[in-house]
Amino acid sequence: MQFHFLLSPIRDYESENRLREGLAKTQFLRLCQITPFCFFSLESTQDYLSEEMKSNHEGDVVLSRVQTLGKGRKNRRWFSDEGGLWFSMTLKPDRSHYLERLTVIAEIAIKETLETEYCVKGCEIKLPNDVQCDGRKIAGILVDGQVKGGETLAYLGIGVNLNNDPTQHEEVSRIATSCFLKTGRKINVEEFWLRLVQRLDKSYFELYQLK
């Protein structure tokens, strides 16, 4: 008789503690209760947040150093090697029509973080859900939203190629790039995440100021 054991994903508590310390020093306008959950490897941060955690708390965030089954729009594969930023966040917009704005908000936050904070030139938003650098994909966004009764729930997934080299994968070697490939510099992934989330929070807050 053979026994098969399913191993639970291993938490990365050191990264988690550093992110919590960084969050404690950062002011937020809308996302005032961000709670990070860090892992060494997951199949998909999006699936873990929505299916395993069944998160219903705005500000829950799942980050993983590696995704083995990362996915983009229309279930396309997203190669998620170590060195990139892979995370998903729970949002609860007050109005259901805000769902369609979340992707654009995330695209703008990523583009501004890359350009302003890290001097990555040539970035542009490629609708519907990508950020490109000199015509090559450097980041992608995935929003899974649902409206139940009077409550709107969204799982926002973001992948940014930072220190990884996506061109090692034949399927995307001609269409993808990373910050390291563009600048030759390594980026602190946790620091990038904090700066990105702060910009995302600002844009998310401003969404509620629109009439």
N, C-alpha and C positions, 0 to 999 in steps of 0.2 A: 504494500500500500504506500502510495506517495502522498506527502503532505506539502501543500503550497502555502506559504505565508506571505501576506501582503505587508511590506514594510511601510511604516508611516514616514512621510517626508521629514527630513531632519531640519530642525530649526537652526538658523544662524543667529544665535543670541548676541554675539559680539556686535554684529552689524546692527541688529535691532536696538541694542542699547545706545550705540552711537547716534542712530537716527533719532531716538527719543530725546537724547541730550540736545541735538541740533534743533529739534522741533520746539523744545522748551525755551530756546533762546530766540525764537522767531515769532513775530507777530503775524496773525492771520485775521482777515476780515470776515470771511464766511465759514471756512473750514477750521473751526476752532477746536475740534476734537479728533484730530488725525491720530490713528493708532496703527503703526506699522507691524506687520508680521513678516519676518524674513526667513527665507529658506535657501539651502544650498542648491537644490534642484527640484523642479516641479515639471509635470507634463505641460501645464498651462496655468499661469496666474489667474487668467480670466475664469477658467473652469473651477479652480480651487476656491476662489472668492465666492462664486455664484452657486456652485454645486456642493462643495464640501463644507464650507463655512455657512452657506446660505445667508450671507451677510445682509443685514437690514439696517445697518448703522452708518450714517453718512460719515465718511472719514476713515473707514476701515481700508487698509492698504495691504496688499500682498505683493511682496517683491521676491524675486528668485535670481540667483546668480546665473542659472542656466534654465532654459525651458527645453524639454525634449520633444514636445509636440506643440510648440508655439504656433499660433494661428493668426491670420489676418482676415481681411474682408473676404466673404464668400468661402470661408474655411481654407483659404490658400495657406500654404505652409510659410511660417516665419522662422528663419534660422536664428536661434537665440543662444549663441555661444557665450562663454564667460568673457567678461569685459564690456558687455553691453548693459543697458538699463532696461529691465523687463518688469513691469508692474501693472497692477490693476487696482482701481479705487472705486468704492461705493459712493454714489451721489444720490441725493433725493431732492430733485428740483421741485419747487412748489407748484409749478404748472407743467402740464404734460408737453406743451408745445416748446418748452425749453430743451427737450431732448434733441431736437434737430440742430440746436446750436452748440451742443457739447463738443462735437468733433471739431468745429471751426475754432472754438475757444482753445482746445488742446493744441491744434496746429499752430495757432498764433503764439501760444506760450512756449512751445518747443522752438519755433523759429527765432523768437526774441531771445531766448536763453542761449541758443547756439551763437547767434550773431553778437549780442551785447556782452554776454558774460565770457564767451570763449573765442570770440573773433573768428568764427567760421564763416567765410565769405561764400556768396553765391547761393544762399538758401532761398527757397521759394515754396509756397504752398501749392501742392498738386491735388486738386479735388479729385475724388471726394474725401480721401482720408490719409494722404501722405505728405511728408515734407521732403523735398529733394534738395540736393546740393550739386550745382553744376549739372543738372539733369539726371542725377542718380539718387535713388532712394536712400535717405539717411534715417528716416523715422516713419512710423505708422501708428494709426489710431484705430481702435475698435470700440464701438459703443453698443452694448446690449441693453436695451431699455424695455420696460414693461409698465403698464398702468393697470392697477388693480383697485377697483373702487375709486376712492379719492386720492390714492397714493401713487406717486410716480417714483420708480426705482431704476437706477441706471448703473451699469458696471462699465467703467471707463478703463480700457486697456491701452497701454502705451509702450511702445518699443523704440528705443533710440540706439543706433549703432555708435558706440563711443570708442572703446579701445579694441573691439573685436574687428576681425577682417572678414566681412561677408563674401568677398570675392573668392574665398577658398571653396565656396560651394558653387558648383558648375551652373546650377539652375538660376542663380542670381548674380553670377560673376560679372555680367555686362551691364547690370541695371542698378547695382547697390554700391554704397560706399560707407565710410565711417569717419568720425571726427579724426581719428588717428591717421587714417589714410590721407585726409585732406590737409592736416596741419603738422603731422609728425610728432605731436605731443600727446602724452597720456593724460587722461582726465580722471579725477577722483569721482567715482560713480556716485557715492553717497552725497557728496557736495553738490554734484549736478542735480541729483534728485531733489534736494532741499531747495535749490534755487528755482527749479522748474515748478515745483509744487507751490512755491510762494507766488510765482507769476500766474499759475493756474487759478489759485485762490482769488487773486485780484480780478482776473477776468470773469470768474464765476460770480463774484460779488457785484461787479458792474452790470452783469446780465440782469440782476434784479432791480437795477436802477432804471432800466428801460421801460418805457410806458407801453 
